[in-house]
Protein backbone atom coordinates (compact mmCIF):
# COMPACT_ATOMS: atom_id res chain seq x y z
CA UNK A 1 0.00 0.00 0.00
CA UNK A 2 2.03 2.91 -1.31
CA UNK A 3 1.24 6.57 -1.56
CA UNK A 4 1.83 9.61 -3.71
CA UNK A 5 3.71 12.63 -2.38
CA UNK A 6 3.40 15.70 -4.61
CA UNK A 7 2.53 13.36 -7.46
CA UNK A 8 5.56 11.06 -6.97
CA UNK A 9 5.00 7.41 -6.08
CA UNK A 10 6.48 5.93 -2.89
CA UNK A 11 6.20 2.25 -1.98
CA UNK A 12 5.61 2.88 1.69
CA UNK A 13 3.52 0.94 4.19
CA UNK A 14 1.53 2.59 6.97
CA UNK A 15 3.84 4.17 9.53
CA UNK A 16 2.77 2.83 12.92
CA UNK A 17 6.03 3.97 14.49
CA UNK A 18 4.59 7.46 14.97
CA UNK A 19 1.42 6.14 16.62
CA UNK A 20 2.89 3.73 19.13
CA UNK A 21 1.89 0.73 17.04
CA UNK A 22 -1.69 1.78 16.25
CA UNK A 23 -3.13 1.74 12.74
CA UNK A 24 -4.63 5.07 11.69
CA UNK A 25 -6.71 5.22 8.52
CA UNK A 26 -6.40 8.38 6.45
CA UNK A 27 -9.48 10.27 5.32
CA UNK A 28 -10.43 10.04 1.66
CA UNK A 29 -9.27 13.09 -0.31
CA UNK A 30 -11.71 13.28 -3.24
CA UNK A 31 -15.14 14.20 -1.89
CA UNK A 32 -17.17 15.66 -4.74
CA UNK A 33 -20.67 14.41 -5.50
CA UNK A 34 -22.75 13.39 -8.48
CA UNK A 35 -26.28 14.81 -8.33
CA UNK A 36 -29.38 14.08 -10.37
CA UNK A 37 -29.96 17.78 -11.09
CA UNK A 38 -26.31 18.60 -11.78
CA UNK A 39 -26.20 21.27 -9.09
CA UNK A 40 -23.08 19.67 -7.62
CA UNK A 41 -21.16 20.24 -10.85
CA UNK A 42 -21.29 16.53 -11.67
CA UNK A 43 -24.60 15.69 -13.34
CA UNK A 44 -25.86 12.12 -13.26
CA UNK A 45 -25.79 10.75 -16.80
CA UNK A 46 -25.64 7.19 -18.15
CA UNK A 47 -22.22 6.22 -19.45
CA UNK A 48 -20.46 9.24 -17.98
CA UNK A 49 -19.10 7.67 -14.79
CA UNK A 50 -16.86 4.67 -14.28
CA UNK A 51 -15.97 2.71 -11.14
CA UNK A 52 -12.51 1.36 -10.43
CA UNK A 53 -12.70 -1.37 -7.79
CA UNK A 54 -10.94 -4.29 -6.19
CA UNK A 55 -12.97 -7.46 -5.67
CA UNK A 56 -10.91 -8.05 -2.53
CA UNK A 57 -11.64 -4.71 -0.86
CA UNK A 58 -14.71 -4.48 1.41
CA UNK A 59 -15.03 -0.74 0.81
CA UNK A 60 -15.07 -1.18 -2.97
CA UNK A 61 -17.37 -4.18 -2.61
CA UNK A 62 -20.10 -1.91 -1.25
CA UNK A 63 -20.19 0.02 -4.51
CA UNK A 64 -20.47 -3.16 -6.60
CA UNK A 65 -23.42 -4.33 -4.50
CA UNK A 66 -25.24 -1.01 -4.90
CA UNK A 67 -24.52 -0.93 -8.63
CA UNK A 68 -26.00 -4.43 -8.95
CA UNK A 69 -29.05 -3.99 -6.70
CA UNK A 70 -29.92 -0.60 -8.16
CA UNK A 71 -29.60 -2.18 -11.65
CA UNK A 72 -27.06 0.36 -12.81
CA UNK A 73 -24.79 -2.01 -14.74
CA UNK A 74 -25.82 -0.40 -18.03
CA UNK A 75 -25.27 3.13 -16.74
CA UNK A 76 -21.95 2.84 -14.88
CA UNK A 77 -18.97 0.86 -16.13
CA UNK A 78 -16.47 -1.02 -13.94
CA UNK A 79 -12.78 -1.80 -14.11
CA UNK A 80 -11.37 -4.37 -11.67
CA UNK A 81 -7.78 -4.18 -10.44
CA UNK A 82 -5.57 -7.22 -9.93
CA UNK A 83 -5.85 -8.92 -6.53
CA UNK A 84 -2.14 -8.63 -5.72
CA UNK A 85 -1.07 -5.24 -4.46
CA UNK A 86 2.72 -5.05 -4.66
CA UNK A 87 5.38 -2.34 -4.91
CA UNK A 88 3.34 -0.47 -7.54
CA UNK A 89 0.16 -0.48 -5.49
CA UNK A 90 -3.08 -1.41 -7.23
CA UNK A 91 -2.37 -2.67 -10.77
CA UNK A 92 -4.83 -2.97 -13.64
CA UNK A 93 -4.71 -6.02 -15.86
CA UNK A 94 -2.96 -5.54 -19.19
CA UNK A 95 -5.21 -3.52 -21.53
CA UNK A 96 -8.01 -3.77 -18.95
CA UNK A 97 -8.85 -0.08 -18.68
CA UNK A 98 -11.13 0.97 -21.54
CA UNK A 99 -11.50 4.50 -20.20
CA UNK A 100 -8.03 5.88 -19.57
CA UNK A 101 -5.69 3.09 -20.64
CA UNK A 102 -3.70 3.33 -17.41
CA UNK A 103 -1.68 0.47 -15.93
CA UNK A 104 -1.57 1.60 -12.32
CA UNK A 105 -4.37 3.05 -10.22
CA UNK A 106 -2.03 5.81 -9.07
CA UNK A 107 -2.08 7.13 -12.64
CA UNK A 108 -5.75 8.03 -12.20
CA UNK A 109 -4.91 10.05 -9.13
CA UNK A 110 -2.24 12.05 -10.92
CA UNK A 111 -4.50 12.53 -13.94
CA UNK A 112 -7.03 14.08 -11.58
CA UNK A 113 -4.47 16.01 -9.52
CA UNK A 114 -0.85 16.00 -10.74
CA UNK A 115 0.52 17.04 -7.33
CA UNK A 116 -1.70 14.67 -5.33
CA UNK A 117 -0.45 13.66 -1.90
CA UNK A 118 -2.08 10.72 -0.11
CA UNK A 119 -2.91 7.04 -0.30
CA UNK A 120 -4.07 5.50 -3.57
CA UNK A 121 -7.21 3.56 -2.68
CA UNK A 122 -10.28 1.91 -4.18
CA UNK A 123 -13.06 2.50 -4.98
CA UNK A 124 -12.67 5.39 -7.40
CA UNK A 125 -15.63 7.02 -9.13
CA UNK A 126 -14.28 8.58 -12.33
CA UNK A 127 -15.91 11.23 -14.49
CA UNK A 128 -15.11 10.45 -18.13
CA UNK A 129 -16.19 13.91 -19.32
CA UNK A 130 -14.18 16.05 -16.95
CA UNK A 131 -11.46 13.35 -16.69
CA UNK A 132 -11.19 13.53 -12.96
CA UNK A 133 -11.99 11.62 -9.79
CA UNK A 134 -15.36 12.53 -8.34
CA UNK A 135 -14.92 10.56 -5.14
CA UNK A 136 -12.80 7.85 -3.53
CA UNK A 137 -15.01 7.64 -0.44
CA UNK A 138 -17.13 4.48 -0.58
CA UNK A 139 -19.68 5.66 1.99
CA UNK A 140 -20.51 8.64 -0.21
CA UNK A 141 -20.34 6.77 -3.53
CA UNK A 142 -22.98 4.26 -2.42
CA UNK A 143 -25.35 7.11 -1.55
CA UNK A 144 -24.89 8.58 -5.01
CA UNK A 145 -25.65 5.20 -6.54
CA UNK A 146 -28.64 4.79 -4.24
CA UNK A 147 -30.40 7.97 -5.28
CA UNK A 148 -28.85 10.12 -7.97
CA UNK A 149 -29.06 7.63 -10.87
CA UNK A 150 -32.67 6.56 -10.37
CA UNK A 151 -33.60 7.69 -13.89
CA UNK A 152 -31.49 4.79 -15.24
CA UNK A 153 -31.79 2.26 -12.43
CA UNK A 154 -34.35 0.80 -10.06
CA UNK A 155 -35.97 3.77 -8.33
CA UNK A 156 -38.08 1.46 -6.15
CA UNK A 157 -35.01 0.42 -4.16
CA UNK A 158 -33.91 2.88 -1.47
CA UNK A 159 -31.27 1.82 1.03
CA UNK A 160 -31.19 5.22 2.77
CA UNK A 161 -34.84 6.17 3.32
CA UNK A 162 -35.27 9.61 4.80
CA UNK A 163 -37.31 8.62 7.91
CA UNK A 164 -34.56 6.20 8.99
CA UNK A 165 -31.47 8.24 8.23
CA UNK A 166 -30.62 9.22 11.79
CA UNK A 167 -30.84 5.62 12.95
CA UNK A 168 -28.86 4.37 9.95
CA UNK A 169 -26.13 6.93 10.58
CA UNK A 170 -25.97 5.96 14.25
CA UNK A 171 -25.57 2.22 13.63
CA UNK A 172 -23.12 2.90 10.76
CA UNK A 173 -20.85 4.73 13.20
CA UNK A 174 -20.89 1.81 15.63
CA UNK A 175 -20.27 -0.77 12.90
CA UNK A 176 -17.49 1.24 11.29
CA UNK A 177 -15.54 1.81 14.47
CA UNK A 178 -15.88 -1.65 15.99
CA UNK A 179 -16.06 -3.92 12.96
CA UNK A 180 -15.38 -2.41 9.49
CA UNK A 181 -12.27 -0.54 10.60
CA UNK A 182 -11.82 -2.54 13.79
CA UNK A 183 -10.50 -5.61 11.97
CA UNK A 184 -7.88 -3.42 10.28
CA UNK A 185 -6.89 -1.82 13.56
CA UNK A 186 -6.29 -5.33 14.90
CA UNK A 187 -4.62 -6.70 11.79
CA UNK A 188 -2.31 -3.77 11.09
CA UNK A 189 -1.37 -3.02 14.70
CA UNK A 190 2.32 -3.41 15.48
CA UNK A 191 2.08 -3.37 19.26
CA UNK A 192 0.43 -5.93 21.51
CA UNK A 193 -1.64 -3.43 23.48
CA UNK A 194 -3.13 -1.75 20.40
CA UNK A 195 -3.85 -5.14 18.84
CA UNK A 196 -5.60 -6.41 21.95
CA UNK A 197 -7.66 -3.23 22.34
CA UNK A 198 -8.84 -3.49 18.73
CA UNK A 199 -9.45 -7.24 19.11
CA UNK A 200 -11.63 -6.69 22.17
CA UNK A 201 -13.58 -3.95 20.41
CA UNK A 202 -14.22 -6.15 17.35
CA UNK A 203 -15.76 -8.93 19.39
CA UNK A 204 -17.66 -6.64 21.72
CA UNK A 205 -19.18 -5.13 18.59
CA UNK A 206 -19.94 -8.49 16.99
CA UNK A 207 -21.53 -9.75 20.22
CA UNK A 208 -23.80 -6.71 20.38
CA UNK A 209 -24.74 -7.00 16.70
CA UNK A 210 -25.53 -10.69 17.09
CA UNK A 211 -27.87 -9.89 19.98
CA UNK A 212 -29.50 -7.09 17.99
CA UNK A 213 -30.10 -9.42 15.03
CA UNK A 214 -31.66 -11.96 17.35
CA UNK A 215 -34.40 -9.41 18.08
CA UNK A 216 -34.98 -7.96 14.62
CA UNK A 217 -34.57 -8.84 10.98
CA UNK A 218 -32.18 -6.08 9.92
CA UNK A 219 -29.92 -3.59 11.68
CA UNK A 220 -32.63 -0.93 11.41
CA UNK A 221 -35.79 -2.84 12.30
CA UNK A 222 -37.58 -4.55 9.45
CA UNK A 223 -36.02 -2.55 6.59
CA UNK A 224 -32.95 -3.62 4.61
CA UNK A 225 -30.71 -0.54 4.46
CA UNK A 226 -27.20 0.55 3.59
CA UNK A 227 -26.22 -0.27 7.18
CA UNK A 228 -26.68 -3.96 6.45
CA UNK A 229 -24.60 -3.85 3.27
CA UNK A 230 -21.83 -1.93 5.02
CA UNK A 231 -21.66 -4.65 7.67
CA UNK A 232 -22.03 -7.50 5.16
CA UNK A 233 -18.84 -6.77 3.24
CA UNK A 234 -16.80 -7.21 6.43
CA UNK A 235 -18.72 -10.24 7.68
CA UNK A 236 -18.44 -12.13 4.39
CA UNK A 237 -14.62 -11.81 4.59
CA UNK A 238 -14.31 -12.49 8.28
CA UNK A 239 -13.90 -16.26 8.50
CA UNK A 240 -11.76 -16.35 5.35
CA UNK A 241 -9.22 -13.61 6.10
CA UNK A 242 -9.84 -11.59 9.24
CA UNK A 243 -10.10 -14.57 11.60
CA UNK A 244 -6.63 -15.88 10.71
CA UNK A 245 -4.72 -13.23 8.79
CA UNK A 246 -5.77 -10.34 11.04
CA UNK A 247 -5.67 -12.49 14.20
CA UNK A 248 -9.34 -11.85 15.02
CA UNK A 249 -9.65 -15.44 16.17
CA UNK A 250 -11.89 -15.46 19.23
CA UNK A 251 -14.91 -16.66 17.24
CA UNK A 252 -15.79 -17.18 13.60
CA UNK A 253 -18.96 -15.63 12.18
CA UNK A 254 -20.12 -19.20 11.63
CA UNK A 255 -20.24 -19.57 15.42
CA UNK A 256 -22.65 -16.68 15.93
CA UNK A 257 -26.26 -17.90 15.92
CA UNK A 258 -27.70 -14.75 14.32
CA UNK A 259 -24.83 -13.17 12.38
CA UNK A 260 -24.17 -16.45 10.56
CA UNK A 261 -27.69 -16.68 9.16
CA UNK A 262 -27.76 -12.95 8.50
CA UNK A 263 -24.66 -13.04 6.29
CA UNK A 264 -26.07 -16.02 4.36
CA UNK A 265 -29.38 -14.23 3.80
CA UNK A 266 -27.63 -11.15 2.44
CA UNK A 267 -25.38 -13.27 0.23
CA UNK A 268 -28.49 -14.95 -1.19
CA UNK A 269 -30.14 -11.66 -2.22
CA UNK A 270 -30.31 -11.89 -6.04
CA UNK A 271 -27.37 -10.10 -7.60
CA UNK A 272 -25.08 -10.18 -4.57
CA UNK A 273 -23.28 -13.54 -4.90
CA UNK A 274 -21.60 -12.58 -8.22
CA UNK A 275 -19.97 -9.61 -6.45
CA UNK A 276 -18.21 -11.91 -3.94
CA UNK A 277 -14.89 -13.34 -5.15
CA UNK A 278 -13.07 -15.38 -2.52
CA UNK A 279 -10.13 -16.07 -4.82
CA UNK A 280 -9.39 -12.34 -5.10
CA UNK A 281 -10.07 -11.83 -1.40
CA UNK A 282 -7.62 -14.50 -0.23
CA UNK A 283 -4.94 -13.73 -2.82
CA UNK A 284 -5.00 -10.04 -1.98
CA UNK A 285 -4.84 -10.26 1.79
CA UNK A 286 -2.44 -13.16 2.19
CA UNK A 287 -0.10 -12.40 -0.74
CA UNK A 288 -0.09 -8.58 -0.56
CA UNK A 289 0.38 -7.99 3.17
CA UNK A 290 3.93 -9.26 3.39
CA UNK A 291 4.52 -7.45 6.68
CA UNK A 292 1.92 -9.81 8.18
CA UNK A 293 2.44 -12.91 6.01
CA UNK A 294 6.04 -12.79 4.69
CA UNK A 295 5.81 -16.09 2.80
CA UNK A 296 2.80 -14.96 0.78
CA UNK A 297 1.28 -18.42 1.04
CA UNK A 298 -2.48 -18.33 0.41
CA UNK A 299 -4.52 -20.84 2.47
CA UNK A 300 -6.81 -23.24 0.65
CA UNK A 301 -9.64 -23.03 3.19
CA UNK A 302 -11.99 -22.48 4.80
CA UNK A 303 -14.96 -24.33 3.35
CA UNK A 304 -18.01 -22.04 3.43
CA UNK A 305 -21.57 -22.74 2.33
CA UNK A 306 -23.21 -19.36 2.00
CA UNK A 307 -26.09 -20.90 0.09
CA UNK A 308 -27.19 -22.96 3.10
CA UNK A 309 -30.53 -22.19 4.76
CA UNK A 310 -30.31 -18.92 6.68
CA UNK A 311 -33.32 -19.34 8.98
CA UNK A 312 -34.05 -15.62 8.97
CA UNK A 313 -37.51 -16.09 7.51
CA UNK A 314 -38.92 -16.27 11.03
CA UNK A 315 -38.97 -12.47 11.05
CA UNK A 316 -41.34 -12.57 8.09
CA UNK A 317 -43.31 -15.56 9.32
CA UNK A 318 -42.13 -17.81 6.50
CA UNK A 319 -39.83 -20.87 6.52
CA UNK A 320 -36.24 -20.32 5.34
HELIX and SHEET records of a PDB file:
HELIX    1   1 UNK A   58  UNK A   69  1                                  12    
HELIX    2   2 UNK A  105  UNK A  112  1                                   8    
HELIX    3   3 UNK A  138  UNK A  147  1                                  10    
HELIX    4   4 UNK A  162  UNK A  164  5                                   3    
HELIX    5   5 UNK A  165  UNK A  175  1                                  11    
HELIX    6   6 UNK A  176  UNK A  180  3                                   5    
HELIX    7   7 UNK A  182  UNK A  187  1                                   6    
HELIX    8   8 UNK A  192  UNK A  215  1                                  24    
HELIX    9   9 UNK A  226  UNK A  237  1                                  12    
HELIX   10  10 UNK A  238  UNK A  242  3                                   5    
HELIX   11  11 UNK A  253  UNK A  255  5                                   3    
HELIX   12  12 UNK A  259  UNK A  267  1                                   9    
HELIX   13  13 UNK A  273  UNK A  275  5                                   3    
HELIX   14  14 UNK A  278  UNK A  288  1                                  11    
HELIX   15  15 UNK A  313  UNK A  315  5                                   3    
SHEET    1   A 3 UNK A   8  UNK A  10  0                                        
SHEET    2   A 3 UNK A   3  UNK A   5 -1                                        
SHEET    3   A 3 UNK A 118  UNK A 119 -1                                        
SHEET    1   B 2 UNK A  34  UNK A  35  0                                        
SHEET    2   B 2 UNK A  42  UNK A  43  1                                        
SHEET    1   C 4 UNK A  77  UNK A  80  0                                        
SHEET    2   C 4 UNK A  49  UNK A  53  1                                        
SHEET    3   C 4 UNK A 124  UNK A 127 -1                                        
SHEET    4   C 4 UNK A 132  UNK A 135 -1                                        
END                                                                             
